Amino acid sequence: MTRSGSTPRRSVLAAALGVAGAAAVTTTAVAAAGTARPAPAVKQAPEDAAAPAGSKAEPIAEYHGWTSHADWLAGAAKGVRADAGARPGIVISRPLGSVDYTDPHTGTKAAWEYATWTSPVRTLSVPATEAIVSWNARTPAGTWVQIELKGTYTDGSATPWYVMGRWASDDGASSIRRTSVDDQSDDKSSVWTDTFSIDDPASGLRLAKYQVRLTLHRKPGTTLTPTVWRVGAMGSDVPDRFEVPASTPSLAKGRELVVPRYSQEIHKGQYPEYDNGGEAWCSPTSSQMIIEYWGRKPSAKDLAWVNPDYADPQVCHAARSTFDYQYEGCGNWPFNAAYAATYRDLQGVVTRLGSLTDAEKLIEVGIPLITSQSFLKTELDGAGYGTSGHLMTVIGFTADGDVIANDPASASNDAVRHVYKRRQWENIWLRTKRYNADGKVVSGTGGVCYLYFPAKPTAAQRRVLKELGIR
């Protein structure tokens, strides 16, 4: 799947833990580590360089979201209405008609009423090689939402409407199976599970503008409706680099948030129909830790399907609730954010950060984050493993600036808390290229993270989120 000018980046979503050294970029690696994701940029940054004192780093990513009542009114509504109130959103008011959809994962063909909302055109401040759309919605049984992205390239031509996800929080008989959509390309860009990517970044082509379209579906003849509270996209052009500039610790006394600790490893062999069981559940396990940090939990009814002999059934529930039936994994980034937002008054966003200084700002105001990284065993002291892709939670920093992480790839819940060296962590998280155990050049995530936070953040939290482009 290598394309001209780009080394494909295998997904770092599913945590294929094992021998030191991640899987090489081969077809075999896909089943373990996820779907291909092209390297995100071509701009070259000096290796191991530190930013000059007083200088301002060039922006590499932009997140923009639509979430207020005014935002919803600004879009083109066809059959939906914007509801005001404590948490503004859009709902079906008068369907445009019905459409047949054959679920590729069940073979079931059914008619669905639908209505649409299309965002205004957004001009990116950072013309992008990649874009990731994330959303927050309530989808009662018998409803679902399709999320699409259409863009304009820097050469003036347009992309098709790309499907970035078909989402339903419920996967029962009355709903569809949530899914990404493969084989979407126009020979200039492609969609890799959850990520829009320019096929050949070295050509200089970038995504300059985009729109997001939401299609809300419900069973015909009912008054059911999904509610979408937030949709947004992160566009980025991350420098192509093996090393990133080192940041200086900014929390003089450090800070650690009290976040529940869950191990994915104690779920090995459980529910293998969801991404081969717990050993691949780093993303939903991390999500569940942060959801519970905010005081939310699934109900007893939600957990009724889980074997009562299993510890931490909420982790099993998170795996099922984030499972992408096309990707065949629980590590679809926006699906995890959407799952978090199914809980009362929680929001979830997928974005990119530029340094651990940004992460420290979040920790300082009480917002933990989930980061995605890949590394050799020798590149992260204390981890004890290498991985082609793994999600962990950043829950704090020591007084020296080292990272305090809840690492779900731990033998037990008690062993989940780790302290990792700042320089090692920052590099494995923010780089876009690395060498695997065979000496081959493979890829990194360039600072991808999930942020979960309340629908009504504190003033300090709002300030920091705004600094990071999230409102």
C-alpha positions as CSV (number, residue, x, y, z in Angstrom):
1,M,0.0,0.0,0.0
2,T,3.0,2.3,-0.2
3,R,2.2,5.3,-2.4
4,S,4.6,7.7,-4.0
5,G,6.2,10.2,-1.7
6,S,4.7,8.6,1.5
7,T,5.5,5.8,3.8
8,P,2.2,4.4,5.0
9,R,1.6,4.7,8.7
10,R,0.0,1.6,10.2
11,S,-2.7,2.4,12.7
12,V,-1.6,3.0,16.3
13,L,-5.0,2.3,17.5
14,A,-5.2,-1.3,18.6
15,A,-2.1,-1.9,20.7
16,A,-0.5,-5.0,19.3
17,L,1.8,-5.6,22.3
18,G,4.5,-8.1,22.1
19,V,8.2,-8.4,21.4
20,A,10.4,-5.4,21.5
21,G,9.9,-3.7,18.1
22,A,6.6,-3.0,16.4
23,A,5.3,-5.0,13.4
24,A,6.8,-3.9,10.1
25,V,4.6,-2.2,7.6
26,T,3.2,-5.3,5.9
27,T,-0.2,-6.7,5.2
28,T,0.3,-9.1,8.1
29,A,0.6,-6.1,10.5
30,V,-2.8,-4.9,9.6
31,A,-4.7,-7.5,11.6
32,A,-2.6,-6.8,14.7
33,A,-2.1,-3.1,14.5
34,G,-4.9,-1.7,12.4
35,T,-5.4,-0.1,9.1
36,A,-2.9,1.9,7.1
37,R,-2.5,5.6,7.8
38,P,-0.1,7.6,5.6
39,A,2.6,9.6,7.1
40,P,1.1,13.0,7.9
41,A,3.5,15.6,6.3
42,V,6.6,16.5,4.4
43,K,7.8,19.7,5.9
44,Q,11.2,19.0,7.4
45,A,12.0,20.1,11.0
46,P,15.5,20.0,12.4
47,E,16.1,16.8,14.2
48,D,16.3,17.2,18.0
49,A,16.3,21.0,17.7
50,A,14.9,23.1,20.4
51,A,12.8,26.2,19.5
52,P,14.7,29.5,19.9
53,A,13.9,31.4,23.1
54,G,10.9,33.6,22.7
55,S,10.0,32.2,19.3
56,K,6.5,31.0,18.4
57,A,6.2,27.6,16.9
58,E,4.6,27.4,13.5
59,P,1.0,26.0,13.8
60,I,0.7,22.4,12.6
61,A,-2.9,21.6,13.4
62,E,-6.3,23.3,13.7
63,Y,-9.5,22.0,15.3
64,H,-12.8,23.7,14.6
65,G,-16.1,22.6,16.0
66,W,-19.8,23.4,15.6
67,T,-21.6,23.1,18.9
68,S,-23.5,26.3,19.8
69,H,-27.1,27.2,18.8
70,A,-25.7,29.9,16.5
71,D,-23.4,27.3,14.9
72,W,-26.3,25.1,14.1
73,L,-28.3,28.0,12.7
74,A,-25.4,28.9,10.5
75,G,-25.4,25.6,8.6
76,A,-27.7,24.5,5.8
77,A,-30.6,22.5,7.4
78,K,-32.8,20.2,5.4
79,G,-35.4,18.5,7.5
80,V,-33.6,19.2,10.7
81,R,-34.0,21.9,13.3
82,A,-31.6,23.5,15.8
83,D,-32.7,23.1,19.4
84,A,-31.5,25.6,21.9
85,G,-31.3,24.9,25.6
86,A,-28.6,23.8,28.0
87,R,-26.9,21.7,25.3
88,P,-27.8,22.9,21.8
89,G,-28.0,20.4,19.0
90,I,-29.8,19.4,15.8
91,V,-32.7,16.9,15.6
92,I,-35.0,15.6,12.8
93,S,-38.0,17.9,12.3
94,R,-39.5,16.8,9.0
95,P,-37.6,14.0,7.1
96,L,-36.7,14.7,3.5
97,G,-37.8,11.2,2.5
98,S,-36.5,7.7,3.0
99,V,-33.4,5.8,1.8
100,D,-32.6,2.1,1.7
101,Y,-29.5,1.0,3.5
102,T,-28.1,-2.5,3.4
103,D,-26.0,-3.1,6.4
104,P,-22.7,-4.7,5.1
105,H,-22.2,-6.4,8.4
106,T,-25.6,-8.1,8.8
107,G,-26.9,-8.1,5.3
108,T,-30.1,-6.5,6.5
109,K,-31.8,-4.1,4.1
110,A,-34.1,-1.5,5.6
111,A,-35.6,1.9,4.8
112,W,-34.7,4.9,6.9
113,E,-36.1,8.3,7.0
114,Y,-33.4,11.0,6.8
115,A,-32.6,14.7,7.1
116,T,-29.4,16.6,6.7
117,W,-27.3,19.4,8.1
118,T,-24.3,20.8,6.2
119,S,-21.7,23.1,7.8
120,P,-20.5,26.4,6.4
121,V,-17.3,26.2,4.4
122,R,-14.3,26.3,6.8
123,T,-11.0,27.6,5.5
124,L,-8.1,25.9,7.3
125,S,-5.5,28.2,8.9
126,V,-3.2,25.2,8.4
127,P,-3.7,23.8,4.9
128,A,-3.8,20.1,5.7
129,T,-2.3,16.8,4.7
130,E,-4.7,15.0,7.1
131,A,-8.1,15.6,8.6
132,I,-10.1,13.8,11.3
133,V,-13.7,14.4,12.0
134,S,-15.2,13.7,15.5
135,W,-18.7,14.1,16.8
136,N,-21.0,13.9,19.8
137,A,-24.5,12.5,19.4
138,R,-27.3,10.6,21.1
139,T,-28.6,7.9,18.9
140,P,-31.6,6.0,20.5
141,A,-32.2,2.5,19.2
142,G,-33.7,2.8,15.8
143,T,-31.6,5.8,14.8
144,W,-28.1,6.5,13.5
145,V,-26.0,9.3,12.0
146,Q,-23.7,9.4,8.9
147,I,-20.8,11.9,9.0
148,E,-19.2,13.1,5.8
149,L,-16.4,15.4,4.8
150,K,-16.0,17.3,1.5
151,G,-13.0,19.6,0.8
152,T,-11.3,21.9,-1.7
153,Y,-7.7,21.3,-2.5
154,T,-5.1,24.1,-2.8
155,D,-5.2,23.5,-6.6
156,G,-8.9,24.6,-6.6
157,S,-10.4,21.1,-7.3
158,A,-12.8,19.4,-5.0
159,T,-12.9,16.1,-3.2
160,P,-16.0,13.9,-3.2
161,W,-18.2,13.6,-0.2
162,Y,-16.2,11.1,1.9
163,V,-18.0,9.0,4.6
164,M,-16.0,9.5,7.8
165,G,-18.3,7.2,9.8
166,R,-21.7,5.7,10.3
167,W,-22.4,5.9,14.0
168,A,-24.9,4.3,16.3
169,S,-24.2,3.8,20.0
170,D,-26.6,0.8,20.0
171,D,-25.6,-2.3,17.9
172,G,-28.8,-4.3,18.5
173,A,-31.3,-5.6,16.0
174,S,-33.1,-2.3,15.6
175,S,-30.0,-0.3,14.7
176,I,-27.2,-0.5,12.2
177,R,-23.7,-1.8,13.0
178,R,-21.4,1.3,13.5
179,T,-18.8,1.3,10.8
180,S,-16.1,3.1,8.9
181,V,-16.1,2.8,5.1
182,D,-13.1,1.5,3.1
183,D,-12.0,2.1,-0.5
184,Q,-12.7,5.8,-0.7
185,S,-10.3,7.8,-2.9
186,D,-10.2,10.2,-5.8
187,D,-6.5,9.7,-6.7
188,K,-5.5,12.8,-4.8
189,S,-6.6,11.7,-1.3
190,S,-8.0,8.7,0.5
191,V,-9.8,7.9,3.7
192,W,-8.1,5.4,6.0
193,T,-10.7,4.2,8.5
194,D,-11.1,7.5,10.4
195,T,-8.5,9.8,8.7
196,F,-8.7,11.8,5.5
197,S,-5.2,11.9,4.0
198,I,-3.5,13.5,1.0
199,D,-2.0,10.7,-1.1
200,D,1.2,12.4,-2.0
201,P,2.2,15.2,0.5
202,A,5.5,15.7,-1.3
203,S,3.5,17.1,-4.3
204,G,2.7,20.1,-2.2
205,L,-1.1,19.5,-2.5
206,R,-3.1,20.3,0.6
207,L,-6.7,20.4,1.8
208,A,-7.5,24.2,1.9
209,K,-11.2,24.2,2.8
210,Y,-13.8,21.7,3.9
211,Q,-17.4,21.2,4.9
212,V,-19.0,18.6,7.2
213,R,-22.4,17.0,6.4
214,L,-24.5,15.1,8.9
215,T,-27.3,12.8,7.8
216,L,-29.7,11.9,10.6
217,H,-31.6,8.6,10.2
218,R,-34.6,7.0,11.9
219,K,-37.1,4.2,11.4
220,P,-39.9,5.3,9.1
221,G,-43.1,6.4,10.7
222,T,-41.6,7.0,14.2
223,T,-40.9,10.2,16.1
224,L,-37.4,9.0,17.0
225,T,-34.5,11.2,16.3
226,P,-30.8,11.3,16.9
227,T,-29.4,14.5,18.5
228,V,-26.0,15.8,17.5
229,W,-24.5,18.2,20.0
230,R,-21.0,18.6,18.4
231,V,-19.2,18.0,15.2
232,G,-15.8,19.2,14.3
233,A,-12.7,18.5,12.3
234,M,-9.0,18.6,13.0
235,G,-6.8,19.5,10.0
236,S,-3.0,19.1,10.3
237,D,0.3,19.3,8.4
238,V,2.7,17.9,10.9
239,P,6.5,18.2,10.1
240,D,8.0,14.9,8.9
241,R,10.4,14.1,11.7
242,F,12.1,11.4,13.7
243,E,12.9,13.7,16.5
244,V,10.8,16.6,18.0
245,P,12.0,19.7,19.9
246,A,12.2,19.2,23.6
247,S,9.8,21.2,25.7
248,T,10.6,22.7,29.1
249,P,8.5,21.5,32.1
250,S,5.9,24.2,33.1
251,L,4.3,22.8,36.2
252,A,6.7,23.8,38.9
253,K,5.3,21.5,41.5
254,G,3.8,18.9,39.2
255,R,0.3,17.7,39.4
256,E,-1.5,14.3,39.4
257,L,-5.2,13.8,38.7
258,V,-7.0,11.0,40.5
259,V,-8.0,8.7,37.6
260,P,-9.4,5.2,38.0
261,R,-6.9,2.5,36.9
262,Y,-8.0,-0.3,34.6
263,S,-5.8,-3.0,32.9
264,Q,-6.7,-4.3,29.5
265,E,-4.6,-7.4,30.1
266,I,-7.0,-8.9,32.7
267,H,-9.5,-9.1,29.9
268,K,-7.4,-11.4,27.6
269,G,-9.7,-13.9,25.9
270,Q,-12.9,-12.1,26.8
271,Y,-15.3,-11.4,24.0
272,P,-12.9,-12.1,21.1
273,E,-15.5,-11.0,18.7
274,Y,-14.6,-7.4,19.7
275,D,-11.0,-7.0,18.4
276,N,-9.7,-10.4,19.7
277,G,-10.4,-9.6,23.3
278,G,-8.9,-7.5,26.0
279,E,-5.2,-7.6,25.0
280,A,-6.2,-5.2,22.1
281,W,-8.5,-2.9,24.2
282,C,-6.1,-0.1,25.0
283,S,-8.3,2.5,23.5
284,P,-11.6,1.7,25.1
285,T,-9.8,0.9,28.4
286,S,-8.2,4.3,28.4
287,S,-11.6,5.9,27.4
288,Q,-13.3,4.2,30.3
289,M,-10.7,5.4,32.8
290,I,-11.3,9.0,31.7
291,I,-15.1,8.7,31.5
292,E,-15.1,7.5,35.1
293,Y,-12.7,10.3,36.2
294,W,-15.5,12.6,35.3
295,G,-17.9,10.6,37.5
296,R,-19.8,8.7,34.7
297,K,-20.4,5.0,34.5
298,P,-22.6,2.6,32.5
299,S,-25.8,1.5,34.2
300,A,-26.6,-2.0,35.5
301,K,-28.8,-2.3,32.4
302,D,-26.0,-1.4,30.1
303,L,-23.8,-4.1,31.7
304,A,-26.4,-6.8,31.8
305,W,-25.0,-8.6,28.8
306,V,-21.5,-9.0,30.4
307,N,-20.5,-12.2,32.0
308,P,-20.9,-11.5,35.8
309,D,-17.7,-13.5,36.5
310,Y,-15.6,-10.8,34.7
311,A,-14.0,-8.1,36.6
312,D,-14.5,-4.5,35.5
313,P,-17.4,-5.2,33.1
314,Q,-17.5,-1.6,32.1
315,V,-14.3,-2.2,30.1
316,C,-16.0,-5.0,28.2
317,H,-18.9,-2.6,27.6
318,A,-16.5,0.2,26.3
319,A,-14.9,-2.3,23.9
320,R,-18.3,-3.3,22.5
321,S,-19.5,0.3,22.3
322,T,-16.4,1.5,20.3
323,F,-16.1,-1.5,18.0
324,D,-15.9,-0.6,14.4
325,Y,-17.3,-3.5,12.4
326,Q,-15.4,-2.6,9.2
327,Y,-12.1,-1.9,10.9
328,E,-12.7,-4.9,13.2
329,G,-11.2,-3.1,16.1
330,C,-12.0,-0.9,19.1
331,G,-9.4,1.8,18.2
332,N,-11.3,4.0,15.7
333,W,-10.4,7.4,17.2
334,P,-13.7,9.3,16.6
335,F,-15.7,6.3,17.7
336,N,-14.0,6.5,21.1
337,A,-14.8,10.2,21.4
338,A,-18.4,9.5,20.4
339,Y,-18.7,6.8,23.0
340,A,-17.5,9.1,25.7
341,A,-20.1,11.6,24.7
342,T,-22.9,9.1,25.2
343,Y,-22.5,9.8,28.9
344,R,-24.4,12.6,30.6
345,D,-23.0,16.0,29.7
346,L,-19.6,14.8,28.5
347,Q,-17.9,15.9,25.3
348,G,-15.3,14.1,23.3
349,V,-12.9,15.6,20.7
350,V,-10.0,14.1,18.6
351,T,-7.2,16.6,17.9
352,R,-3.5,17.0,17.8
353,L,-1.3,18.8,20.3
354,G,2.1,20.4,19.6
355,S,4.0,19.6,22.8
356,L,3.8,18.3,26.4
357,T,3.5,22.0,27.4
358,D,0.0,21.8,25.9
359,A,-0.7,18.6,27.9
360,E,0.5,20.4,31.1
361,K,-2.0,23.2,30.5
362,L,-4.8,20.6,30.4
363,I,-3.6,18.8,33.5
364,E,-3.3,22.0,35.4
365,V,-7.0,22.7,34.9
366,G,-8.0,19.1,35.7
367,I,-8.4,17.6,32.2
368,P,-6.6,14.3,31.5
369,L,-5.9,13.2,28.0
370,I,-5.5,10.0,26.0
371,T,-2.4,9.9,23.7
372,S,-1.5,7.6,20.9
373,Q,2.1,6.4,20.4
374,S,4.3,3.6,19.0
375,F,7.8,2.6,20.1
376,L,10.5,0.0,20.6
377,K,10.9,-1.5,24.0
378,T,14.2,0.3,24.3
379,E,12.6,3.7,23.6
380,L,10.4,3.9,26.7
381,D,12.1,3.0,29.9
382,G,9.8,1.1,32.3
383,A,7.2,0.1,29.8
384,G,8.6,-3.4,29.3
385,Y,7.2,-3.9,25.8
386,G,7.3,-2.4,22.3
387,T,4.2,-1.7,20.2
388,S,3.2,-0.7,16.7
389,G,0.4,1.3,18.3
390,H,-0.9,2.0,21.8
391,L,-3.2,4.4,23.7
392,M,-2.5,5.5,27.2
393,T,-3.8,8.2,29.5
394,V,-1.8,11.2,30.7
395,I,-2.9,11.9,34.2
396,G,-0.2,14.2,35.5
397,F,3.4,15.3,35.7
398,T,6.0,15.0,38.3
399,A,7.8,18.1,39.7
400,D,10.6,17.3,37.3
401,G,8.2,17.2,34.3
402,D,8.1,13.5,33.8
403,V,4.8,12.0,32.6
404,I,2.5,10.2,34.9
405,A,0.4,7.8,32.8
406,N,-2.2,5.2,33.4
407,D,-1.0,2.5,31.0
408,P,-3.6,-0.1,30.3
409,A,-1.0,-2.5,29.0
410,S,-0.2,-3.5,32.6
411,A,-0.6,-6.9,34.3
412,S,-3.2,-5.7,36.9
413,N,-5.2,-2.6,37.8
414,D,-2.7,-1.9,40.6
415,A,0.2,-1.9,38.2
416,V,-1.4,0.6,35.7
417,R,0.2,3.8,37.1
418,H,3.6,4.5,35.5
419,V,6.1,7.4,35.5
420,Y,7.7,7.8,32.1
421,K,10.7,10.0,31.2
422,R,9.5,13.2,29.7
423,R,11.9,13.3,26.7
424,Q,11.2,9.8,25.7
425,W,7.4,10.2,26.0
426,E,7.3,13.5,24.1
427,N,9.3,12.1,21.2
428,I,7.4,8.8,20.7
429,W,4.1,10.7,20.8
430,L,4.9,13.6,18.6
431,R,7.2,12.2,15.9
432,T,5.8,11.1,12.6
433,K,8.6,8.6,11.6
434,R,10.6,6.0,13.5
435,Y,12.7,2.9,12.9
436,N,11.2,-0.5,13.8
437,A,13.1,-3.5,15.1
438,D,14.1,-4.5,11.6
439,G,15.5,-1.0,10.9
440,K,12.7,-0.1,8.5
441,V,11.2,3.3,8.5
442,V,7.7,3.2,9.8
443,S,5.5,5.9,11.3
444,G,4.2,7.7,14.4
445,T,1.0,9.6,15.1
446,G,2.3,13.2,15.3
447,G,0.6,14.1,18.6
448,V,-2.9,12.6,18.2
449,C,-5.0,12.7,21.4
450,Y,-8.5,12.3,22.7
451,L,-9.9,15.0,25.0
452,Y,-13.0,14.3,27.1
453,F,-14.4,17.2,29.2
454,P,-17.8,18.4,30.6
455,A,-20.4,20.0,28.5
456,K,-20.0,23.0,30.9
457,P,-16.3,23.3,31.6
458,T,-15.1,25.6,34.3
459,A,-13.8,29.1,33.3
460,A,-10.2,27.9,33.6
461,Q,-10.9,24.8,31.5
462,R,-12.7,26.9,28.9
463,R,-9.7,29.2,28.7
464,V,-7.2,26.3,28.1
465,L,-9.5,24.5,25.7
466,K,-9.9,27.8,23.7
467,E,-6.1,28.1,23.6
468,L,-6.0,24.7,22.0
469,G,-8.6,25.7,19.5
470,I,-11.5,23.9,21.2
471,R,-14.6,25.7,22.2
